[in-house]
Amino acid sequence: MPDRAPRAGRDAPYVLVVEAAECNALVARRGRRAAMAVTTGALATLTRTELEAVVAHCLVRCDPARLAAAGAACAFGPLLMTLAPRVGYDDDVAAAALTRYPPGLARALRKCDGGARFAPLWLVAPGPLHRPVEERVAELEQL
């Protein structure tokens, strides 16, 4: 049995590093278990507090049903894109509750970019599955 991530109520995901200049992170499934990946650009750009917030956001999104829907949307494209979970709505607030420091995630979101391919998996990506970064930051600043 994998270690538990007690404050999030989930099994601890695999943690991976993706070689990419962009500052971003993603969640996916690796077999039956969730995985989160942070780009080398994020590791080089984000402060510890910001990185903690990004990891908290990814951890919140490591729900098996949500990951299955996001994976299906990536595999089948526009056909199943309407079933993909939206990023940046409730999960930003849940991540801020985990860290108890909303400004950390707000600052990280301002620095993140990229993620167009496999958009449902990324923290920040263009398109209709992601709430605009400006709106996400404004909401976090009100917490």
C-alpha positions as CSV (number, residue, x, y, z in Angstrom):
1,M,0.0,0.0,0.0
2,P,1.5,3.4,-1.0
3,D,2.1,6.0,1.7
4,R,-0.9,8.2,2.4
5,A,-1.0,12.0,1.8
6,P,-3.1,12.5,5.0
7,R,-4.1,16.1,4.7
8,A,-5.4,15.5,1.2
9,G,-7.0,12.1,2.0
10,R,-5.2,10.4,-1.0
11,D,-2.6,7.9,-1.6
12,A,0.8,9.5,-2.2
13,P,1.3,9.8,-6.0
14,Y,4.4,9.0,-7.9
15,V,6.5,12.1,-8.2
16,L,8.4,12.8,-11.5
17,V,10.4,15.6,-13.0
18,V,9.9,16.4,-16.7
19,E,12.8,18.0,-18.6
20,A,11.1,21.1,-20.0
21,A,12.0,24.8,-20.0
22,E,8.4,25.8,-19.3
23,C,7.3,26.5,-15.7
24,N,4.4,24.0,-15.2
25,A,3.2,20.8,-13.5
26,L,0.8,18.1,-14.4
27,V,-1.1,15.2,-13.0
28,A,-1.8,11.8,-14.7
29,R,-2.1,8.1,-14.0
30,R,0.7,5.7,-13.9
31,G,-0.9,2.3,-13.9
32,R,-3.4,2.4,-11.1
33,R,-1.7,5.1,-9.2
34,A,-1.7,8.8,-9.6
35,A,1.4,10.6,-10.7
36,M,2.4,14.3,-10.6
37,A,5.2,15.8,-12.6
38,V,6.9,19.1,-12.2
39,T,9.0,20.6,-15.0
40,T,12.6,21.5,-14.6
41,G,11.6,25.0,-15.5
42,A,9.3,25.1,-12.5
43,L,12.0,23.8,-10.2
44,A,14.4,26.5,-11.5
45,T,11.8,29.3,-11.4
46,L,9.5,28.8,-8.4
47,T,10.4,29.5,-4.7
48,R,9.9,26.8,-2.1
49,T,6.5,28.3,-1.1
50,E,5.3,28.5,-4.7
51,L,6.5,24.9,-5.4
52,E,4.7,23.7,-2.3
53,A,1.5,25.3,-3.6
54,V,1.9,23.7,-7.0
55,V,2.4,20.3,-5.5
56,A,-0.7,20.9,-3.3
57,H,-2.7,21.8,-6.4
58,C,-1.5,18.6,-8.1
59,L,-2.3,16.5,-5.1
60,V,-5.8,17.8,-4.9
61,R,-6.3,16.8,-8.6
62,C,-5.1,13.2,-8.0
63,D,-8.6,11.9,-7.8
64,P,-8.8,8.5,-9.7
65,A,-12.1,9.4,-11.5
66,R,-10.9,12.9,-12.4
67,L,-7.6,11.4,-13.8
68,A,-9.5,8.8,-15.8
69,A,-11.7,11.5,-17.4
70,A,-8.7,13.8,-18.1
71,G,-6.8,10.9,-19.7
72,A,-9.8,9.9,-21.9
73,A,-10.1,13.5,-23.1
74,C,-6.4,13.5,-24.0
75,A,-6.6,10.2,-25.8
76,F,-9.8,11.0,-27.8
77,G,-9.5,14.7,-28.2
78,P,-12.5,16.9,-29.0
79,L,-14.8,13.9,-28.9
80,L,-14.5,13.5,-25.1
81,M,-13.1,17.0,-24.2
82,T,-16.5,18.0,-22.8
83,L,-16.1,15.3,-20.1
84,A,-12.7,16.5,-19.0
85,P,-12.5,18.2,-15.6
86,R,-12.0,21.9,-15.6
87,V,-8.8,23.1,-14.1
88,G,-8.6,26.1,-11.7
89,Y,-12.1,26.2,-10.3
90,D,-12.5,24.3,-7.0
91,D,-9.0,22.8,-7.0
92,D,-7.2,26.2,-6.5
93,V,-9.2,26.9,-3.3
94,A,-8.6,23.3,-2.1
95,A,-4.9,23.6,-2.7
96,A,-4.8,26.9,-0.8
97,A,-6.6,25.2,2.1
98,L,-3.9,22.5,2.2
99,T,-1.0,25.0,2.3
100,R,-2.9,27.6,4.2
101,Y,-1.2,30.2,2.1
102,P,-3.1,31.3,-1.0
103,P,-0.5,33.9,-2.1
104,G,1.9,31.1,-2.8
105,L,-0.3,29.5,-5.4
106,A,-1.2,33.0,-6.9
107,R,2.4,33.8,-7.4
108,A,3.2,30.4,-8.9
109,L,0.3,30.7,-11.3
110,R,1.6,34.0,-12.6
111,K,5.0,32.4,-13.4
112,C,3.6,29.2,-15.1
113,D,3.2,28.8,-18.8
114,G,2.9,26.2,-21.6
115,G,1.0,22.9,-21.4
116,A,-1.0,23.1,-24.7
117,R,-0.6,19.4,-25.5
118,F,-2.6,17.2,-23.1
119,A,-4.1,20.4,-21.6
120,P,-6.5,18.6,-19.1
121,L,-3.4,17.3,-17.3
122,W,-1.5,20.6,-16.8
123,L,-1.7,23.2,-14.0
124,V,-1.7,26.0,-16.6
125,A,-2.7,25.6,-20.3
126,P,-4.5,27.6,-22.9
127,G,-8.1,26.7,-23.9
128,P,-11.5,26.2,-22.5
129,L,-10.6,23.5,-19.9
130,H,-8.6,26.0,-17.9
131,R,-9.9,29.0,-16.0
132,P,-7.9,32.0,-17.1
133,V,-4.9,32.6,-14.8
134,E,-6.0,36.2,-14.1
135,E,-9.3,35.0,-12.7
136,R,-7.6,32.3,-10.7
137,V,-5.1,34.7,-9.1
138,A,-7.9,37.2,-8.3
139,E,-9.9,34.5,-6.5
140,L,-6.8,33.4,-4.5
141,E,-6.1,37.0,-3.5
142,Q,-9.6,37.3,-2.0
143,L,-9.1,34.3,0.3
